[in-house]
Amino acid sequence: MATTEAEATVEIQSGDPNEAGYRPFQLGEFKFRRDDYFVYIEWPTGSHVMSADAFLKALQRDVAWDFFYGIVNFDGVIGTVNHYGTVDLFAGRYNDGYRKAELDHLENMPTPAIRETFKAMLDDWTNETFDPFASPDETGSAFGPKNGDNRKAITRHRVAAARMVGVKGDEQIRSDDSGFPVNRHFSDVPQDEPEIRAEAGFEDELASFNLFAYLSRSDVTWNPSVVSVCKDSLFCPTTEEYILPIIHGNDRVEWFLQLSDEIYWDVEDRDSGQIRSKVVMKPGDVAAMPADIRHQGYAPKRSMLLVWENAAGDLPELISSGKLPTYPVEL
């Protein structure tokens, strides 16, 4: 993503490398450090430990998604809330146990400040052997002392079509031009593209592409791409394998359409973490994730999922004020 002049002037608070070679970082009263295996987070009322690979996978998506819609929970304790101009960094705020024990902590900060610090942390803590966007079989190891970097992996360009992949004038590459091989789990996916027979004079007004072929060449997991845009309506397909590295807390309704294989979803109350439901999605299944839940998925085999997002900027306020319901339809 591009760095604006304002973002380039953000002062990043970091210290000298420790004996493992990693620098510590600080955001407000939050302190972050890592060693060979773990990331340690401290704040005025408590502390927390995460496995380095789990932390980096979550951090990668928070950075790449520019904090996404709503809440990005790194786990049941640490995470961020996007206010689309500022971001909350929290510990225990969406965890009943931490709140009741008064161990939770939250700080709101300008988006450029947390964005640039998180990018610097991701860059310093990701070794050349680790790709936090890939599946476990493809990712390498996050562990051990500092060993180079993997800037090519952590600065991948997220696909975000302006109209639709394949449309003339849209900058996004088609699946057969990506240069990526077909993933080992999608070897049976046909790679032929649709044939368009347009009337004379309409050749530039019609476009199509093979979405399954496009997804079969994805080199990342749990990273929605925007392949079509119609006003605020976004089609965001993705390939999923192993575990969604974050627990996503919604601030709007999300629609899921399972295109292939299976995903198991844990659905919890967004604010407390209490279990709301267990969902198993098979090919052709459609599910709506309400605006007051958080969810985490488990995919035993690489699968294809289409996520339909409403990107309207006024939705969070309309829902939180009660002017719109948290659910999509009245049954």
PAPARO-666654 format. One line per 2 residues: number of its first residue (from 1); their letters; for each residue x, y, z of C-alpha. Coordinates in Angstrom, 1 decimal, decimal comma, m for minus. Layout:
! PAPARO-666654
NUM = A = X:Y:Z  ...
This chain:
! PAPARO-666654
1 = MA = 0,0:0,0:0,0  1,2:3,6:m0,6
3 = TT = 2,6:5,6:2,2  1,4:9,2:2,4
5 = EA = 3,6:12,1:3,5  1,7:12,2:6,8
7 = EA = 2,3:8,5:7,4  6,0:8,9:6,5
9 = TV = 6,5:11,4:9,4  5,1:9,0:12,0
11 = EI = 7,6:8,5:14,8  8,0:4,7:15,5
13 = QS = 9,0:3,9:19,1  11,4:1,0:19,1
15 = GD = 14,5:0,0:21,0  17,8:m1,8:20,3
17 = PN = 17,7:m5,5:19,2  17,6:m8,1:22,0
19 = EA = 19,9:m11,1:22,2  17,7:m12,9:19,6
21 = GY = 18,1:m9,9:17,2  14,6:m8,5:17,4
23 = RP = 13,7:m4,9:18,2  11,0:m4,1:20,8
25 = FQ = 8,2:m1,7:19,9  5,8:0,6:21,8
27 = LG = 2,5:2,1:20,9  1,2:4,4:23,6
29 = EF = 1,3:2,3:26,8  1,4:m1,0:24,9
31 = KF = 4,8:m2,6:24,8  5,7:m5,4:22,3
33 = RR = 8,7:m7,7:22,2  9,5:m11,1:20,8
35 = DD = 12,1:m13,9:21,2  12,7:m17,2:19,4
37 = YF = 9,2:m18,5:20,0  6,9:m16,0:21,6
39 = VY = 5,6:m12,4:21,4  5,1:m10,6:24,7
41 = IE = 2,6:m7,8:25,1  2,4:m5,6:28,2
43 = WP = 0,1:m2,8:29,2  m0,5:m0,9:32,5
45 = TG = m2,9:m3,5:34,0  m1,7:m6,7:32,5
47 = SH = 0,3:m8,8:30,1  m0,1:m11,5:27,5
49 = VM = 1,9:m14,1:25,5  1,3:m15,3:21,9
51 = SA = 3,1:m17,8:19,7  5,2:m15,8:17,3
53 = DA = 3,7:m17,4:14,2  0,1:m16,8:15,3
55 = FL = 0,9:m13,2:16,1  2,6:m12,5:12,8
57 = KA = m0,2:m14,1:10,8  m2,7:m11,9:12,5
59 = LQ = m0,5:m8,8:12,3  0,0:m9,5:8,5
61 = RD = m3,7:m9,4:7,9  m4,3:m6,4:10,1
63 = VA = m1,7:m4,4:8,1  m2,7:m5,7:4,6
65 = WD = m6,4:m5,1:5,3  m5,8:m1,7:6,7
67 = FF = m7,5:m2,9:9,9  m10,5:m4,3:7,9
69 = YG = m14,2:m3,8:8,9  m14,8:m3,8:12,7
71 = IV = m12,7:m5,8:15,0  m9,5:m7,8:14,2
73 = NF = m9,0:m10,1:17,3  m5,5:m11,5:17,2
75 = DG = m6,8:m14,1:19,7  m9,2:m13,8:22,7
77 = VI = m7,2:m11,0:24,3  m5,4:m8,7:21,8
79 = GT = m6,8:m6,9:18,8  m7,8:m3,7:17,0
81 = VN = m11,0:m1,9:16,2  m11,2:0,2:13,0
83 = HY = m13,0:3,5:13,3  m12,0:4,5:9,7
85 = GT = m9,6:7,3:10,6  m8,5:6,1:14,0
87 = VD = m7,9:2,6:15,4  m8,4:1,2:18,9
89 = LF = m5,6:m1,1:20,2  m7,0:m3,2:23,0
91 = AG = m6,2:m5,9:25,5  m9,0:m7,8:27,1
93 = RY = m11,7:m5,3:26,2  m13,8:m8,0:24,4
95 = ND = m13,1:m10,7:27,0  m15,5:m11,0:29,9
97 = GY = m12,9:m12,4:32,3  m10,4:m9,5:31,7
99 = RK = m13,1:m6,9:32,0  m14,5:m8,3:35,2
101 = AE = m11,0:m8,4:36,7  m10,4:m4,9:35,5
103 = LD = m7,3:m6,0:33,5  m8,5:m4,7:30,2
105 = HL = m7,0:m1,7:28,5  m7,8:0,3:25,3
107 = EN = m6,1:3,2:23,5  m7,3:5,0:20,5
109 = MP = m4,7:6,4:18,1  m4,5:7,9:14,6
111 = TP = m4,5:5,2:11,9  m1,1:6,2:10,4
113 = AI = 0,6:5,9:13,8  m0,5:2,3:14,4
115 = RE = m0,3:1,3:10,7  3,4:2,4:10,4
117 = TF = 4,4:0,8:13,7  2,7:m2,4:12,8
119 = KA = 4,4:m2,4:9,4  7,8:m1,9:11,0
121 = ML = 7,1:m4,6:13,6  6,0:m7,0:10,9
123 = DD = 9,1:m6,2:8,8  11,6:m6,7:11,7
125 = WT = 10,0:m9,8:13,2  9,4:m11,8:10,0
127 = NE = 12,4:m14,0:9,0  13,3:m14,9:5,5
129 = TF = 12,1:m18,5:6,2  8,5:m17,4:7,1
131 = DP = 5,5:m16,3:4,9  2,7:m15,2:7,2
133 = FA = 0,2:m15,2:4,3  0,7:m18,8:3,3
135 = SP = m0,7:m22,1:4,5  1,3:m24,2:7,0
137 = DE = 2,7:m26,5:4,2  3,9:m23,4:2,3
139 = TG = 4,8:m20,9:5,1  8,1:m22,1:6,5
141 = SA = 9,2:m21,4:10,1  8,6:m18,2:12,1
143 = FG = 10,8:m19,4:15,0  14,4:m18,9:16,0
145 = PK = 16,7:m15,9:16,2  16,4:m13,1:13,6
147 = NG = 17,3:m14,3:10,2  17,0:m11,8:7,4
149 = DN = 13,6:m10,6:6,2  10,8:m11,6:3,8
151 = RK = 9,7:m8,2:2,5  8,4:m9,7:m0,8
153 = AI = 5,9:m11,8:1,1  4,7:m9,2:3,6
155 = TR = 4,3:m6,4:1,0  2,2:m8,4:m1,4
157 = HR = m0,2:m6,3:m3,4  m3,8:m7,1:m2,4
159 = VA = m6,0:m7,5:m5,4  m8,7:m4,9:m5,4
161 = AA = m10,5:m4,5:m8,8  m12,1:m1,1:m9,5
163 = RM = m14,9:m2,7:m11,6  m14,2:m6,4:m12,3
165 = VG = m11,2:m8,5:m13,0  m10,8:m8,7:m16,8
167 = VK = m12,6:m5,5:m17,6  m10,7:m3,3:m20,0
169 = GD = m9,1:m0,4:m18,1  m9,1:m2,3:m14,8
171 = EQ = m5,6:m2,8:m13,7  m6,0:m6,3:m12,1
173 = IR = m4,4:m9,3:m13,8  m6,3:m12,3:m15,0
175 = SD = m5,7:m15,7:m13,4  m3,8:m17,0:m16,4
177 = DS = m1,5:m14,0:m16,4  m0,6:m14,1:m12,7
179 = GF = 2,4:m16,4:m13,1  1,4:m18,4:m10,1
181 = PV = 1,0:m22,2:m10,5  m2,2:m24,0:m9,8
183 = NR = m2,3:m24,9:m6,1  m1,8:m28,5:m5,2
185 = HF = m5,4:m28,8:m3,8  m6,9:m27,4:m7,0
187 = SD = m5,3:m29,6:m9,6  m8,8:m30,6:m10,9
189 = VP = m10,0:m27,1:m11,5  m10,5:m26,4:m15,2
191 = QD = m8,3:m23,4:m16,5  m10,3:m22,6:m19,6
193 = EP = m11,7:m19,1:m19,8  m15,3:m18,1:m20,9
195 = EI = m15,7:m17,3:m24,6  m17,4:m13,9:m25,3
197 = RA = m19,2:m13,4:m28,6  m20,1:m9,7:m28,6
199 = EA = m22,1:m7,9:m31,3  m20,1:m5,5:m33,4
201 = GF = m19,4:m2,3:m31,5  m19,9:m3,9:m28,0
203 = ED = m16,6:m5,7:m27,8  m15,2:m3,4:m25,1
205 = EL = m18,4:m3,5:m23,0  m18,4:m7,2:m22,2
207 = AS = m15,9:m9,0:m20,0  m15,7:m12,3:m18,1
209 = FN = m13,2:m14,5:m16,3  m13,0:m18,0:m14,8
211 = LF = m13,3:m17,3:m11,0  m12,4:m20,9:m10,1
213 = AY = m9,2:m20,8:m12,2  m8,4:m17,4:m10,8
215 = LS = m8,7:m18,7:m7,2  m6,9:m21,9:m8,0
217 = RS = m3,7:m19,9:m8,5  m3,9:m17,9:m5,3
219 = DV = m0,7:m18,1:m3,3  m2,2:m16,8:m0,1
221 = TW = m4,8:m18,0:2,3  m7,5:m16,1:4,3
223 = NP = m7,0:m12,9:2,3  m10,1:m11,7:0,5
225 = SV = m9,5:m10,1:m2,9  m12,0:m7,7:m4,5
227 = VS = m12,8:m9,1:m7,9  m16,0:m7,1:m8,7
229 = VC = m17,4:m3,8:m7,5  m21,0:m2,4:m7,9
231 = KD = m21,3:0,8:m5,9  m20,9:m0,4:m2,3
233 = SL = m21,3:m4,1:m3,2  m18,0:m6,0:m3,2
235 = FC = m17,4:m9,6:m4,2  m14,4:m10,7:m2,2
237 = PT = m13,4:m14,4:m2,9  m10,6:m16,1:m1,0
239 = TE = m8,9:m19,5:m0,6  m8,9:m20,9:2,9
241 = EY = m6,7:m23,6:4,4  m6,0:m24,5:8,1
243 = IL = m7,2:m21,8:10,6  m8,3:m18,2:10,0
245 = PI = m5,5:m16,4:11,8  m7,8:m13,8:13,3
247 = IH = m11,2:m13,8:15,0  m13,2:m11,3:13,0
249 = GN = m15,7:m9,1:14,9  m18,3:m7,7:12,5
251 = DR = m19,5:m4,1:12,4  m21,8:m5,0:9,5
253 = VE = m23,4:m8,2:8,0  m21,2:m10,4:5,9
255 = WF = m22,5:m13,0:3,5  m20,6:m16,2:2,9
257 = LQ = m21,0:m18,5:m0,1  m19,1:m21,7:0,0
259 = LS = m17,8:m22,5:m3,4  m15,8:m25,7:m2,7
261 = DE = m14,9:m28,2:0,0  m15,8:m27,3:3,7
263 = IY = m15,2:m24,8:6,4  m16,1:m25,1:10,1
265 = WD = m17,0:m21,8:11,8  m17,0:m20,9:15,5
267 = VE = m19,5:m18,0:15,9  m19,3:m16,1:19,2
269 = DR = m20,8:m13,0:20,7  m18,7:m10,1:19,4
271 = DS = m18,3:m8,3:22,8  m18,1:m11,2:25,3
273 = GQ = m16,7:m14,1:23,3  m19,6:m16,4:24,4
275 = IR = m20,3:m19,2:21,9  m23,4:m18,4:19,7
277 = SK = m23,3:m21,2:17,2  m21,2:m23,8:15,3
279 = VV = m21,6:m23,7:11,5  m20,4:m26,2:8,9
281 = MK = m20,5:m24,9:5,3  m20,3:m27,2:2,3
283 = PG = m20,3:m26,4:m1,4  m23,4:m24,3:m2,3
285 = DV = m24,2:m23,3:1,3  m24,9:m19,6:2,1
287 = AA = m24,6:m18,1:5,5  m25,0:m14,5:6,8
289 = MP = m22,7:m13,5:9,7  m24,6:m10,9:11,8
291 = AD = m23,2:m7,5:12,8  m22,9:m8,4:16,5
293 = IR = m20,8:m11,6:16,3  m17,2:m12,6:15,8
295 = HQ = m16,1:m15,7:13,8  m13,2:m17,9:13,1
297 = GY = m13,0:m20,6:10,4  m11,3:m24,0:10,1
299 = AP = m10,6:m25,5:6,6  m9,2:m29,1:6,6
301 = KR = m8,6:m28,8:2,8  m7,9:m25,7:0,8
303 = SM = m11,3:m24,4:m0,1  m12,9:m21,5:m2,1
305 = LL = m15,1:m19,0:m0,3  m17,0:m16,0:m1,7
307 = VW = m17,5:m13,2:0,8  m20,0:m10,5:m0,1
309 = EN = m19,4:m7,2:1,6  m21,4:m4,0:1,9
311 = AA = m18,7:m1,3:2,1  m21,1:1,6:2,9
313 = GD = m19,3:3,9:5,3  m22,4:4,7:7,3
315 = LP = m23,3:1,1:8,2  m21,4:0,9:11,6
317 = EL = m23,1:4,0:13,0  m26,6:3,0:11,6
319 = IS = m26,3:m0,5:13,2  m24,8:0,6:16,6
321 = SG = m27,5:3,3:16,9  m30,2:0,8:16,4
323 = KL = m31,4:2,4:13,1  m30,5:m0,9:11,3
325 = PT = m30,8:m4,4:12,7  m27,7:m6,6:13,3
327 = YP = m29,2:m9,4:11,2  m29,9:m9,3:7,4
329 = VE = m33,5:m10,6:7,1  m36,6:m11,0:9,2
331 = L = m37,7:m14,7:9,2
